[in-house]
């Protein structure tokens, strides 16, 4: 979460879930889902996806 703070100056909010769910949602859009890809994101992967989304 510090990675998002460093890259974008925003604070991420962690919502506790159940059953090992790990989803990253930005502005209501699913950016990453552990359930869909079967793994946690690699270091820097969320930042790169956010940069790509922003153009």
C-alpha positions as a Markdown table, in Angstrom:
| # | Residue | x | y | z |
|---|---|---|---|---|
| 1 | Unk | 0.0 | 0.0 | 0.0 |
| 2 | Unk | 3.0 | 2.3 | 0.5 |
| 3 | Unk | 3.8 | 1.7 | -3.1 |
| 4 | Unk | 0.5 | 3.4 | -4.1 |
| 5 | Unk | 1.3 | 6.3 | -1.7 |
| 6 | Unk | 4.7 | 6.7 | -3.2 |
| 7 | Unk | 3.6 | 6.5 | -6.9 |
| 8 | Unk | 0.4 | 8.5 | -6.8 |
| 9 | Unk | 0.2 | 10.3 | -3.4 |
| 10 | Unk | -3.0 | 8.5 | -2.5 |
| 11 | Unk | -3.9 | 6.3 | 0.5 |
| 12 | Unk | -5.2 | 2.9 | -0.2 |
| 13 | Unk | -8.0 | 1.5 | 1.9 |
| 14 | Unk | -7.9 | -2.2 | 2.9 |
| 15 | Unk | -11.2 | -3.8 | 3.3 |
| 16 | Unk | -11.1 | -7.2 | 5.1 |
| 17 | Unk | -12.7 | -9.9 | 3.1 |
| 18 | Unk | -13.4 | -13.7 | 3.4 |
| 19 | Unk | -12.1 | -16.8 | 1.8 |
| 20 | Unk | -8.7 | -15.4 | 0.6 |
| 21 | Unk | -10.3 | -12.8 | -1.7 |
| 22 | Unk | -7.8 | -10.2 | -2.9 |
| 23 | Unk | -9.3 | -7.7 | -5.3 |
| 24 | Unk | -8.0 | -4.3 | -6.2 |
| 25 | Unk | -10.9 | -2.0 | -7.3 |
| 26 | Unk | -10.3 | 1.6 | -8.5 |
| 27 | Unk | -13.2 | 3.9 | -9.1 |
| 28 | Unk | -15.6 | 1.0 | -9.1 |
| 29 | Unk | -13.5 | -0.9 | -11.7 |
| 30 | Unk | -11.8 | -4.3 | -10.9 |
| 31 | Unk | -8.1 | -3.7 | -11.6 |
| 32 | Unk | -6.8 | -7.0 | -10.2 |
| 33 | Unk | -8.3 | -10.2 | -8.9 |
| 34 | Unk | -6.4 | -13.0 | -7.2 |
| 35 | Unk | -9.4 | -15.2 | -7.7 |
| 36 | Unk | -9.2 | -14.7 | -11.5 |
| 37 | Unk | -5.4 | -15.0 | -12.0 |
| 38 | Unk | -4.7 | -17.4 | -9.1 |
| 39 | Unk | -1.9 | -15.4 | -7.4 |
| 40 | Unk | -1.1 | -12.2 | -5.6 |
| 41 | Unk | 0.1 | -9.3 | -7.7 |
| 42 | Unk | 3.9 | -9.0 | -8.3 |
| 43 | Unk | 5.7 | -6.0 | -6.9 |
| 44 | Unk | 4.9 | -3.0 | -9.0 |
| 45 | Unk | 2.1 | -4.7 | -10.9 |
| 46 | Unk | -0.7 | -2.7 | -9.4 |
| 47 | Unk | 1.1 | 0.6 | -9.9 |
| 48 | Unk | 1.8 | -0.4 | -13.6 |
| 49 | Unk | -1.9 | -1.3 | -14.1 |
| 50 | Unk | -3.0 | 2.0 | -12.6 |
| 51 | Unk | -0.6 | 4.0 | -14.9 |
| 52 | Unk | -1.9 | 2.1 | -17.9 |
| 53 | Unk | -5.5 | 2.8 | -16.9 |
| 54 | Unk | -4.8 | 6.5 | -16.5 |
| 55 | Unk | -3.2 | 6.6 | -20.0 |
